[in-house]
Amino acid sequence: MEIWKLLLYFEKFPVALLTDTRPDDFIKNAYVQEFGEKLIDSLIREGQREPIIINGDEYKRPETPTNSHPLIKTEPGGRRLYAFRELGWTHCKAVLLTYNFMIPILKKNKILDAPFQMKTRDESKELFVDHTDHPYVRLENFMNH
């Protein structure tokens, strides 16, 4: 099987499906120290200007070692995820970085129930306000390795 890297763009990805693998206290403290209310104010005033980058990984739950489930994690974007939750947002813009072999797992677990568009790296670039920004660099690194 040939392996392909995929970029899937969601205009409305369910926030409830997202996680950050770092401890909640770490995310909250980093959010408060670096952004505080300014990030929430910006999201209220301007909305979400660019998508967060998310990854789909398969993982095994410790209590059921034979049962695999997808983990959709923000990378980077934990502070914005924290802000989305504080604001009560149910959906956000997201670019999912994944591989073709993950598609059946994501479909089985209804991760791909939200409408999405497959994008090329160049098409994805259009989604980012500042192409030198850390999230876009993360996307570039994924596609180049």
C-alpha contacts under 8 A as a table, 3 or more apart, distances in Angstrom:
res1	aa1	res2	aa2	distance
3	I	99	Y	6.74
3	I	100	N	6.26
3	I	101	F	6.99
4	W	99	Y	5.56
4	W	100	N	5.54
5	K	97	L	7.37
5	K	98	T	5.94
5	K	99	Y	4.57
5	K	100	N	6.57
5	K	143	M	6.89
6	L	96	L	7.86
6	L	97	L	5.98
6	L	98	T	5.25
6	L	99	Y	5.40
6	L	100	N	6.64
6	L	118	M	7.27
6	L	119	K	7.75
7	L	95	V	6.37
7	L	96	L	5.71
7	L	97	L	5.10
7	L	98	T	6.63
7	L	118	M	5.86
7	L	119	K	5.49
7	L	120	T	6.73
7	L	121	R	7.44
7	L	124	S	7.74
8	L	95	V	5.50
8	L	96	L	5.02
8	L	97	L	6.77
8	L	98	T	7.95
8	L	116	F	6.12
8	L	117	Q	5.58
8	L	118	M	4.61
8	L	119	K	6.07
9	Y	93	K	7.65
9	Y	94	A	5.92
9	Y	95	V	4.50
9	Y	96	L	6.39
9	Y	116	F	5.31
9	Y	117	Q	5.12
9	Y	118	M	6.25
9	Y	119	K	6.72
9	Y	124	S	7.86
10	F	13	F	5.49
10	F	92	C	7.95
10	F	93	K	5.66
10	F	94	A	5.20
10	F	95	V	6.25
10	F	96	L	7.80
10	F	114	A	7.26
10	F	115	P	6.41
10	F	116	F	4.61
10	F	117	Q	6.72
11	E	92	C	6.77
11	E	93	K	4.65
11	E	94	A	6.68
11	E	115	P	7.68
11	E	116	F	7.08
12	K	91	H	5.02
12	K	92	C	5.09
12	K	93	K	5.42
12	K	94	A	7.47
12	K	114	A	7.01
12	K	115	P	7.58
13	F	91	H	5.06
13	F	92	C	5.23
13	F	93	K	6.07
13	F	94	A	6.30
13	F	114	A	6.33
14	P	17	L	5.70
14	P	18	L	7.38
14	P	90	T	5.80
14	P	91	H	4.50
14	P	92	C	6.68
14	P	114	A	7.68
15	V	18	L	5.39
15	V	81	L	7.56
15	V	84	F	7.53
15	V	85	R	7.65
15	V	89	W	7.08
15	V	90	T	5.27
15	V	91	H	5.05
15	V	92	C	6.37
16	A	90	T	6.88
17	L	72	I	6.60
17	L	111	I	7.77
18	L	71	L	7.92
18	L	72	I	5.34
18	L	73	K	5.63
18	L	74	T	6.70
18	L	81	L	7.77
19	T	71	L	7.53
19	T	72	I	6.16
19	T	73	K	4.75
19	T	74	T	6.24
19	T	78	G	7.92
19	T	81	L	7.98
20	D	23	P	7.71
20	D	73	K	5.19
20	D	74	T	5.47
20	D	75	E	7.63
20	D	78	G	5.76
21	T	73	K	6.78
22	R	26	F	6.69
22	R	27	I	6.91
23	P	26	F	5.34
23	P	27	I	6.60
24	D	27	I	5.15
24	D	28	K	6.06
25	D	28	K	5.08
25	D	29	N	5.94
26	F	29	N	5.21
26	F	30	A	6.02
27	I	30	A	5.17
27	I	31	Y	5.93
27	I	78	G	6.32
27	I	79	R	6.09
27	I	82	Y	7.17
28	K	31	Y	5.02
28	K	32	V	6.11
28	K	79	R	7.32
28	K	82	Y	6.93
29	N	32	V	5.17
29	N	33	Q	6.00
30	A	33	Q	5.21
30	A	34	E	5.85
30	A	35	F	7.88
30	A	79	R	7.22
31	Y	34	E	5.45
31	Y	35	F	5.40
31	Y	36	G	6.00
31	Y	79	R	5.19
31	Y	82	Y	7.53
32	V	35	F	5.54
32	V	36	G	4.13
32	V	37	E	7.60
33	Q	36	G	6.24
35	F	38	K	5.64
35	F	39	L	5.49
36	G	39	L	6.36
36	G	40	I	7.56
37	E	40	I	5.19
37	E	41	D	6.01
38	K	41	D	4.95
38	K	42	S	6.00
39	L	42	S	5.04
39	L	43	L	6.20
39	L	80	R	7.73
39	L	83	A	7.18
40	I	43	L	5.09
40	I	44	I	6.12
40	I	83	A	6.01
40	I	87	L	7.37
41	D	44	I	5.09
41	D	45	R	5.96
42	S	45	R	5.07
42	S	46	E	5.63
42	S	47	G	6.96
43	L	46	E	5.37
43	L	47	G	4.35
43	L	48	Q	5.69
44	I	47	G	5.60
46	E	49	R	6.90
48	Q	51	P	7.12
48	Q	92	C	7.43
48	Q	93	K	7.22
49	R	128	F	7.77
49	R	129	V	6.99
50	E	93	K	6.97
50	E	127	L	6.07
50	E	128	F	5.23
50	E	129	V	6.36
51	P	92	C	7.38
51	P	93	K	4.48
51	P	94	A	4.39
51	P	95	V	6.15
51	P	127	L	7.03
51	P	128	F	7.21
52	I	74	T	7.09
52	I	75	E	7.77
52	I	76	P	7.19
52	I	77	G	5.76
52	I	80	R	7.98
52	I	93	K	6.45
52	I	94	A	4.74
52	I	95	V	6.25
52	I	135	P	7.07
53	I	74	T	6.02
53	I	75	E	5.68
53	I	76	P	6.26
53	I	77	G	6.82
53	I	94	A	5.81
53	I	95	V	5.02
53	I	96	L	6.12
53	I	97	L	7.17
53	I	135	P	6.42
53	I	138	R	7.84
53	I	139	L	7.38
54	I	72	I	6.41
54	I	73	K	5.43
54	I	74	T	4.47
54	I	75	E	5.60
54	I	76	P	7.61
54	I	94	A	6.63
54	I	95	V	6.02
54	I	96	L	4.76
54	I	97	L	6.13
55	N	71	L	7.87
55	N	72	I	5.57
55	N	73	K	5.41
55	N	74	T	6.54
55	N	75	E	6.89
55	N	96	L	5.49
55	N	97	L	5.00
55	N	98	T	6.13
56	G	70	P	6.30
56	G	71	L	5.75
56	G	72	I	4.75
56	G	73	K	6.75
56	G	96	L	6.98
56	G	97	L	6.80
56	G	98	T	5.72
56	G	102	M	7.49
56	G	106	L	7.81
57	D	70	P	5.55
57	D	71	L	5.29
57	D	72	I	6.62
57	D	98	T	7.79
57	D	102	M	7.70
58	E	68	S	6.38
58	E	69	H	5.78
58	E	70	P	4.56
58	E	71	L	6.10
58	E	102	M	7.79
58	E	105	I	7.99
59	Y	68	S	5.60
59	Y	69	H	5.75
59	Y	70	P	6.20
59	Y	71	L	6.66
60	K	64	T	7.13
60	K	65	P	5.62
60	K	66	T	7.00
60	K	67	N	6.08
60	K	68	S	4.77
60	K	69	H	6.44
61	R	64	T	5.38
61	R	65	P	5.82
61	R	67	N	6.87
61	R	68	S	6.92
61	R	69	H	7.51
62	P	65	P	5.47
64	T	67	N	5.47
65	P	68	S	7.63
69	H	105	I	7.69
69	H	109	N	7.50
70	P	105	I	6.92
70	P	106	L	6.59
70	P	109	N	7.32
74	T	77	G	5.26
74	T	78	G	5.86
74	T	81	L	7.63
75	E	78	G	7.08
76	P	135	P	6.40
76	P	138	R	7.88
77	G	80	R	5.25
77	G	81	L	6.11
77	G	135	P	7.98
78	G	81	L	4.89
78	G	82	Y	6.13
79	R	82	Y	5.01
79	R	83	A	6.25
80	R	83	A	4.86
80	R	84	F	6.03
81	L	84	F	5.03
81	L	85	R	6.29
82	Y	85	R	5.24
82	Y	86	E	6.21
83	A	86	E	4.92
83	A	87	L	6.12
84	F	87	L	5.17
84	F	88	G	6.11
84	F	89	W	5.13
84	F	90	T	7.79
84	F	92	C	7.90
85	R	88	G	4.90
85	R	89	W	5.94
85	R	90	T	7.89
86	E	89	W	7.80
89	W	92	C	7.39
97	L	139	L	7.53
97	L	142	F	7.56
98	T	102	M	6.74
99	Y	102	M	5.52
99	Y	103	I	7.22
100	N	103	I	5.52
101	F	104	P	6.92
101	F	105	I	8.00
102	M	105	I	5.35
102	M	106	L	6.13
103	I	106	L	5.07
103	I	107	K	6.02
104	P	107	K	5.07
104	P	108	K	5.97
105	I	108	K	5.10
105	I	109	N	6.28
106	L	109	N	5.27
106	L	110	K	6.20
106	L	111	I	5.06
106	L	112	L	6.07
107	K	110	K	4.94
107	K	111	I	5.85
107	K	112	L	5.33
107	K	113	D	7.26
108	K	111	I	7.71
110	K	113	D	5.23
111	I	114	A	7.09
112	L	115	P	7.12
112	L	116	F	7.56
119	K	122	D	7.84
119	K	123	E	5.59
119	K	124	S	5.84
120	T	123	E	5.08
120	T	124	S	6.09
121	R	124	S	5.08
121	R	125	K	6.31
121	R	139	L	7.96
121	R	140	E	7.50
121	R	143	M	7.35
122	D	125	K	5.11
122	D	126	E	7.09
123	E	126	E	5.61
123	E	127	L	7.53
124	S	127	L	5.42
124	S	128	F	7.43
125	K	128	F	5.69
125	K	131	H	6.68
125	K	136	Y	7.23
126	E	129	V	7.62
128	F	131	H	5.94
128	F	136	Y	6.78
130	D	133	D	5.43
130	D	136	Y	7.95
131	H	136	Y	5.85
131	H	137	V	7.58
132	T	136	Y	6.62
132	T	137	V	6.54
133	D	136	Y	5.58
133	D	137	V	6.33
134	H	137	V	5.02
134	H	138	R	6.24
135	P	138	R	5.06
135	P	139	L	6.51
136	Y	139	L	5.03
136	Y	140	E	6.23
137	V	140	E	4.96
137	V	141	N	6.10
138	R	141	N	5.12
138	R	142	F	6.28
139	L	142	F	5.18
139	L	143	M	6.34
140	E	143	M	5.21
140	E	144	N	6.07
141	N	144	N	5.16
141	N	145	H	6.21
142	F	145	H	5.69
